[in-house]
């Protein structure tokens, strides 16, 4: 799953990476960087839809992300049979 700041929301980490590392290193064609978190979650489920539903529910119930400020993207990874 990927947790990132919603479009339009400030991204201080991405701004710092861009300003203090990328731009100062001569990569002037890079206009912006957005930072996020990647979490790989191993789930036992009957199918990929059930796995995505479990992970999405977990993220909401456990407040792994702030839905007011962050976007959540849950995608299929490797399926182990």
MDAnalysis code that builds the backbone (N, CA, C; Angstrom):
import MDAnalysis as mda
import numpy as np

u = mda.Universe.empty(243, n_residues=81, atom_resindex=np.repeat(np.arange(81), 3), trajectory=True)
u.add_TopologyAttr("name", ["N", "CA", "C"] * 81)
u.add_TopologyAttr("resid", np.arange(1, 82))
u.add_TopologyAttr("resname", ["UNK", "UNK", "UNK", "UNK", "UNK", "UNK", "UNK", "UNK", "UNK", "UNK", "UNK", "UNK", "UNK", "UNK", "UNK", "UNK", "UNK", "UNK", "UNK", "UNK", "UNK", "UNK", "UNK", "UNK", "UNK", "UNK", "UNK", "UNK", "UNK", "UNK", "UNK", "UNK", "UNK", "UNK", "UNK", "UNK", "UNK", "UNK", "UNK", "UNK", "UNK", "UNK", "UNK", "UNK", "UNK", "UNK", "UNK", "UNK", "UNK", "UNK", "UNK", "UNK", "UNK", "UNK", "UNK", "UNK", "UNK", "UNK", "UNK", "UNK", "UNK", "UNK", "UNK", "UNK", "UNK", "UNK", "UNK", "UNK", "UNK", "UNK", "UNK", "UNK", "UNK", "UNK", "UNK", "UNK", "UNK", "UNK", "UNK", "UNK", "UNK"])
u.atoms.positions = np.array([
    [0.846, -1.163, 0.000],
    [0.000, 0.000, 0.000],
    [0.890, 1.224, 0.000],
    [0.395, 2.291, -0.563],
    [1.121, 3.553, -0.601],
    [0.288, 4.613, 0.104],
    [0.908, 5.329, 1.034],
    [0.268, 6.441, 1.728],
    [1.019, 7.700, 1.300],
    [0.285, 8.656, 0.742],
    [0.914, 9.907, 0.299],
    [-0.001, 11.080, 0.617],
    [0.579, 12.274, 0.626],
    [-0.237, 13.462, 0.852],
    [-1.185, 13.650, -0.321],
    [-2.389, 14.113, -0.029],
    [-3.368, 14.352, -1.077],
    [-2.876, 15.458, -2.011],
    [-3.299, 15.416, -3.281],
    [-2.940, 16.505, -4.192],
    [-3.389, 17.846, -3.610],
    [-2.558, 18.830, -3.725],
    [-2.878, 20.148, -3.186],
    [-2.434, 20.348, -1.753],
    [-2.214, 19.258, -1.026],
    [-1.731, 19.368, 0.358],
    [-0.218, 19.563, 0.339],
    [0.284, 20.351, 1.257],
    [1.736, 20.547, 1.342],
    [2.421, 19.224, 1.626],
    [3.621, 19.102, 1.125],
    [4.438, 17.917, 1.353],
    [5.821, 18.376, 1.795],
    [5.978, 18.716, 3.084],
    [7.258, 19.264, 3.557],
    [8.454, 18.355, 3.272],
    [8.260, 17.054, 3.391],
    [9.377, 16.138, 3.136],
    [9.792, 16.187, 1.671],
    [8.825, 16.128, 0.774],
    [9.118, 16.213, -0.656],
    [9.729, 17.552, -1.032],
    [9.218, 18.632, -0.437],
    [9.747, 19.968, -0.712],
    [11.203, 20.083, -0.268],
    [11.518, 19.513, 0.895],
    [12.887, 19.557, 1.406],
    [13.826, 18.754, 0.515],
    [13.409, 17.569, 0.116],
    [14.233, 16.751, -0.787],
    [14.501, 17.517, -2.077],
    [13.453, 18.118, -2.628],
    [13.608, 18.860, -3.880],
    [14.524, 20.062, -3.708],
    [14.269, 20.870, -2.710],
    [15.012, 22.118, -2.512],
    [16.460, 21.877, -2.080],
    [16.668, 21.027, -1.076],
    [17.983, 20.903, -0.461],
    [18.867, 19.829, -1.082],
    [18.322, 18.950, -1.880],
    [19.135, 17.896, -2.460],
    [19.122, 17.947, -3.985],
    [17.956, 17.838, -4.569],
    [17.839, 17.721, -6.021],
    [18.215, 19.021, -6.723],
    [17.583, 20.124, -6.360],
    [17.837, 21.397, -7.037],
    [19.283, 21.852, -6.841],
    [19.830, 21.665, -5.657],
    [21.205, 22.078, -5.378],
    [22.228, 21.188, -6.069],
    [21.798, 20.050, -6.583],
    [22.705, 19.125, -7.263],
    [22.661, 19.288, -8.777],
    [21.947, 20.314, -9.237],
    [21.941, 20.608, -10.667],
    [20.827, 19.967, -11.470],
    [19.910, 19.302, -10.824],
    [18.781, 18.692, -11.539],
    [17.657, 19.717, -11.667],
    [17.930, 20.779, -12.408],
    [16.995, 21.899, -12.493],
    [15.762, 21.603, -13.334],
    [15.733, 20.501, -14.027],
    [14.542, 20.142, -14.808],
    [13.514, 19.392, -13.963],
    [13.895, 18.988, -12.759],
    [12.946, 18.363, -11.834],
    [12.160, 19.495, -11.180],
    [10.865, 19.504, -11.359],
    [10.015, 20.597, -10.870],
    [9.437, 20.358, -9.483],
    [9.190, 19.103, -9.116],
    [8.587, 18.828, -7.808],
    [8.820, 17.370, -7.444],
    [8.831, 17.120, -6.157],
    [8.937, 15.756, -5.633],
    [7.887, 15.604, -4.547],
    [7.174, 14.492, -4.576],
    [6.203, 14.164, -3.540],
    [6.717, 12.930, -2.813],
    [6.750, 12.975, -1.495],
    [7.197, 11.851, -0.689],
    [5.989, 11.054, -0.212],
    [6.201, 9.812, 0.085],
    [5.133, 8.964, 0.601],
    [5.738, 7.785, 1.339],
    [4.883, 6.882, 1.776],
    [5.321, 5.686, 2.481],
    [4.820, 4.471, 1.732],
    [5.687, 3.514, 1.589],
    [5.311, 2.241, 0.984],
    [5.343, 1.187, 2.073],
    [4.239, 0.493, 2.262],
    [4.178, -0.594, 3.230],
    [3.786, -1.862, 2.485],
    [4.577, -2.895, 2.611],
    [4.235, -4.190, 2.017],
    [3.592, -5.027, 3.114],
    [2.401, -5.508, 2.842],
    [1.631, -6.248, 3.836],
    [1.345, -7.636, 3.289],
    [1.658, -8.648, 4.058],
    [1.356, -10.026, 3.681],
    [0.018, -10.408, 4.306],
    [-0.917, -10.874, 3.469],
    [-2.288, -11.153, 3.920],
    [-2.696, -12.560, 3.486],
    [-3.362, -13.266, 4.371],
    [-3.963, -14.541, 4.019],
    [-5.422, -14.255, 3.677],
    [-5.800, -14.513, 2.424],
    [-7.169, -14.229, 1.972],
    [-7.530, -15.187, 0.844],
    [-8.829, -15.335, 0.597],
    [-9.311, -16.232, -0.448],
    [-8.993, -15.709, -1.844],
    [-8.936, -14.352, -1.984],
    [-8.657, -13.768, -3.294],
    [-8.116, -12.347, -3.110],
    [-7.728, -11.726, -4.210],
    [-7.103, -10.399, -4.118],
    [-8.075, -9.328, -3.645],
    [-9.355, -9.440, -4.004],
    [-10.335, -8.447, -3.546],
    [-10.479, -8.509, -2.032],
    [-10.568, -9.709, -1.492],
    [-10.678, -9.856, -0.041],
    [-9.419, -9.298, 0.643],
    [-8.242, -9.568, 0.088],
    [-6.991, -9.063, 0.665],
    [-6.970, -7.538, 0.668],
    [-7.368, -6.928, -0.445],
    [-7.399, -5.460, -0.517],
    [-8.386, -4.896, 0.486],
    [-9.538, -5.543, 0.639],
    [-10.549, -5.089, 1.602],
    [-10.015, -5.168, 3.039],
    [-9.298, -6.248, 3.367],
    [-8.739, -6.413, 4.711],
    [-7.724, -5.314, 4.995],
    [-6.820, -5.068, 4.051],
    [-5.781, -4.055, 4.247],
    [-6.401, -2.666, 4.349],
    [-7.365, -2.361, 3.501],
    [-8.024, -1.056, 3.537],
    [-8.728, -0.847, 4.870],
    [-9.453, -1.858, 5.330],
    [-10.149, -1.763, 6.616],
    [-9.150, -1.576, 7.758],
    [-8.044, -2.331, 7.718],
    [-7.013, -2.206, 8.747],
    [-6.466, -0.779, 8.795],
    [-6.177, -0.210, 7.633],
    [-5.613, 1.150, 7.583],
    [-6.561, 2.174, 8.174],
    [-7.853, 2.027, 7.894],
    [-8.833, 2.964, 8.428],
    [-9.041, 2.763, 9.932],
    [-9.233, 1.523, 10.351],
    [-9.528, 1.252, 11.763],
    [-8.349, 1.559, 12.678],
    [-7.128, 1.299, 12.218],
    [-5.948, 1.498, 13.054],
    [-5.293, 2.863, 12.836],
    [-5.916, 3.670, 11.976],
    [-5.413, 5.027, 11.701],
    [-3.960, 5.013, 11.229],
    [-3.641, 4.072, 10.337],
    [-2.307, 3.998, 9.776],
    [-2.043, 5.213, 8.886],
    [-3.095, 5.859, 8.442],
    [-2.973, 7.091, 7.671],
    [-4.086, 8.031, 8.104],
    [-3.927, 9.304, 7.772],
    [-4.932, 10.310, 8.106],
    [-5.750, 10.593, 6.843],
    [-6.982, 10.123, 6.758],
    [-7.761, 10.292, 5.533],
    [-8.036, 11.749, 5.170],
    [-7.916, 12.660, 6.124],
    [-8.116, 14.077, 5.814],
    [-6.929, 14.650, 5.044],
    [-5.751, 14.099, 5.277],
    [-4.540, 14.655, 4.664],
    [-3.869, 13.732, 3.656],
    [-4.139, 12.431, 3.762],
    [-3.417, 11.468, 2.935],
    [-4.338, 10.702, 1.996],
    [-3.752, 10.260, 0.908],
    [-4.424, 9.357, -0.013],
    [-3.876, 7.956, 0.234],
    [-4.701, 6.949, 0.118],
    [-4.310, 5.567, 0.328],
    [-4.499, 4.812, -0.974],
    [-3.481, 4.092, -1.390],
    [-3.573, 3.268, -2.590],
    [-3.184, 1.849, -2.209],
    [-4.127, 0.924, -2.313],
    [-3.864, -0.475, -2.013],
    [-3.880, -1.208, -3.343],
    [-2.761, -1.863, -3.656],
    [-2.679, -2.578, -4.939],
    [-2.223, -4.006, -4.696],
    [-2.462, -4.838, -5.679],
    [-2.071, -6.228, -5.591],
    [-0.572, -6.353, -5.763],
    [0.010, -7.137, -4.932],
    [1.421, -7.456, -5.087],
    [1.535, -8.863, -5.622],
    [2.487, -9.579, -5.117],
    [2.644, -10.954, -5.507],
    [1.565, -11.796, -4.839],
    [0.932, -12.624, -5.619],
    [-0.054, -13.556, -5.058],
    [0.615, -14.890, -4.841],
    [0.515, -15.412, -3.631],
    [1.099, -16.700, -3.306],
    [-0.041, -17.672, -3.123],
    [0.004, -18.758, -3.839],
    [-1.087, -19.725, -3.790],
    [-0.890, -20.837, -2.844],
])
